[in-house]
Amino acid sequence: MWSTHCFEDAKDRYKQAVTLLGNREMEEKRSIAAVQLPIYLTLSLTQLRLDRPLKALEYGHKAMEIDPTNTKALFHCGQAYLELFDYEKAQDYHRMSQANKPFDIDINNLLRKLAICYKDYLDKEKEMCFKMCADFVKK
């Protein structure tokens, strides 16, 4: 008949098999993610070129799920937020991408553009507030 020793040995071998398969699954997930990352980055860029910033953000965020510090993903998300006139988020993402590549010309140029757009936005908002207050004081 079967001894307890045989079952103990079988149990240990099955546990080892589960561990090996679990590790293989993680390796396969990493391999899939390594292939998905450039695809998401390219999809994000193409959506930006098609003037679809919300879709670009969607793919940029998927890329960042795989690699949260990916410079291209951060840059694309920053561009998308800029197109959506969300200057603060755009600035946050571009600052993070600049931290990864401080001397990148594209990142630095976009940060300059962002600063100009944001200043114009604040100036227009300030002017609108003055006009509203002026109208209120007249009444």
C-alpha positions as CSV (number, residue, x, y, z in Angstrom):
1,M,0.0,0.0,0.0
2,W,0.9,3.7,-0.1
3,S,2.8,5.0,2.8
4,T,2.5,8.4,4.4
5,H,6.0,9.1,3.1
6,C,4.9,8.8,-0.5
7,F,2.1,11.3,0.0
8,E,4.4,13.7,1.8
9,D,6.8,13.5,-1.2
10,A,4.0,13.9,-3.7
11,K,2.7,16.9,-1.8
12,D,6.1,18.5,-1.8
13,R,6.5,17.9,-5.6
14,Y,3.0,19.3,-6.4
15,K,3.8,22.4,-4.3
16,Q,7.0,22.8,-6.2
17,A,5.1,22.4,-9.5
18,V,2.6,25.1,-8.5
19,T,5.5,27.5,-7.5
20,L,7.2,26.8,-10.9
21,L,4.0,27.4,-12.8
22,G,3.2,30.5,-10.8
23,N,6.7,31.9,-11.6
24,R,6.2,31.1,-15.2
25,E,2.9,32.9,-15.2
26,M,4.6,36.0,-13.8
27,E,7.3,35.7,-16.5
28,E,4.7,35.4,-19.2
29,K,2.9,38.5,-17.8
30,R,6.1,40.4,-17.8
31,S,6.7,39.3,-21.4
32,I,3.2,40.4,-22.5
33,A,3.6,43.7,-20.7
34,A,6.9,44.3,-22.4
35,V,5.2,43.9,-25.8
36,Q,2.1,45.9,-24.8
37,L,4.1,48.9,-23.6
38,P,5.3,50.2,-27.0
39,I,1.9,49.4,-28.4
40,Y,0.1,51.6,-25.8
41,L,2.7,54.3,-26.3
42,T,2.2,54.3,-30.1
43,L,-1.6,54.3,-29.7
44,S,-1.4,57.2,-27.4
45,L,0.7,59.1,-29.9
46,T,-1.6,58.3,-32.8
47,Q,-4.6,59.4,-30.8
48,L,-2.8,62.7,-30.1
49,R,-2.1,63.2,-33.8
50,L,-5.8,62.5,-34.5
51,D,-6.8,65.2,-32.0
52,R,-8.3,62.7,-29.6
53,P,-6.7,63.7,-26.3
54,L,-9.1,61.6,-24.1
55,K,-8.2,58.4,-26.0
56,A,-4.5,59.4,-25.8
57,L,-4.8,59.7,-22.1
58,E,-6.5,56.3,-21.9
59,Y,-3.6,54.6,-23.7
60,G,-1.0,56.7,-21.9
61,H,-2.4,55.6,-18.5
62,K,-2.4,52.0,-19.7
63,A,1.3,52.4,-20.5
64,M,1.9,53.8,-17.1
65,E,0.2,50.8,-15.5
66,I,3.0,48.8,-17.0
67,D,5.8,51.3,-16.3
68,P,4.7,54.2,-14.1
69,T,7.9,56.3,-14.8
70,N,7.9,55.8,-18.6
71,T,9.0,59.2,-20.0
72,K,7.1,58.8,-23.3
73,A,3.9,57.9,-21.5
74,L,4.2,60.9,-19.1
75,F,5.0,63.1,-22.1
76,H,2.0,61.9,-24.1
77,C,-0.4,62.4,-21.1
78,G,1.0,65.8,-20.5
79,Q,0.3,66.7,-24.2
80,A,-3.2,65.3,-23.9
81,Y,-3.9,67.4,-20.8
82,L,-2.5,70.4,-22.5
83,E,-5.0,69.9,-25.4
84,L,-7.7,69.5,-22.8
85,F,-6.7,72.9,-21.3
86,D,-5.9,71.2,-17.9
87,Y,-2.7,73.1,-17.5
88,E,-2.0,72.0,-13.9
89,K,-2.1,68.3,-14.8
90,A,-0.2,68.9,-18.0
91,Q,2.5,70.7,-16.0
92,D,2.6,67.8,-13.4
93,Y,3.1,65.2,-16.1
94,H,5.7,67.2,-18.0
95,R,7.7,67.9,-14.9
96,M,7.7,64.2,-14.2
97,S,8.9,63.5,-17.7
98,Q,11.5,66.2,-17.4
99,A,12.8,64.7,-14.2
100,N,13.5,61.5,-16.2
101,K,15.1,63.4,-19.1
102,P,16.1,66.9,-18.0
103,F,17.9,67.9,-21.2
104,D,15.3,66.6,-23.7
105,I,14.5,69.4,-26.2
106,D,10.9,68.3,-26.8
107,I,10.0,68.2,-23.2
108,N,11.6,71.5,-22.4
109,N,10.0,73.2,-25.5
110,L,6.6,71.9,-24.4
111,L,7.1,73.1,-20.9
112,R,7.8,76.6,-22.3
113,K,4.7,76.4,-24.5
114,L,2.7,75.2,-21.5
115,A,3.9,78.1,-19.4
116,I,2.8,80.6,-22.1
117,C,-0.6,78.9,-22.5
118,Y,-1.1,78.8,-18.8
119,K,-0.1,82.5,-18.3
120,D,-2.5,83.5,-21.2
121,Y,-5.3,81.5,-19.5
122,L,-4.7,83.1,-16.1
123,D,-4.6,86.6,-17.7
124,K,-7.9,86.0,-19.5
125,E,-9.4,84.6,-16.3
126,K,-8.2,87.6,-14.4
127,E,-9.6,90.0,-17.0
128,M,-13.0,88.2,-16.9
129,C,-13.1,88.5,-13.1
130,F,-12.3,92.2,-13.3
131,K,-15.1,92.7,-15.8
132,M,-17.5,90.8,-13.6
133,C,-16.6,92.8,-10.6
134,A,-16.8,96.0,-12.5
135,D,-20.3,95.1,-13.7
136,F,-21.3,94.3,-10.2
137,V,-20.0,97.6,-8.8
138,K,-21.9,99.6,-11.4
139,K,-25.2,98.1,-10.4
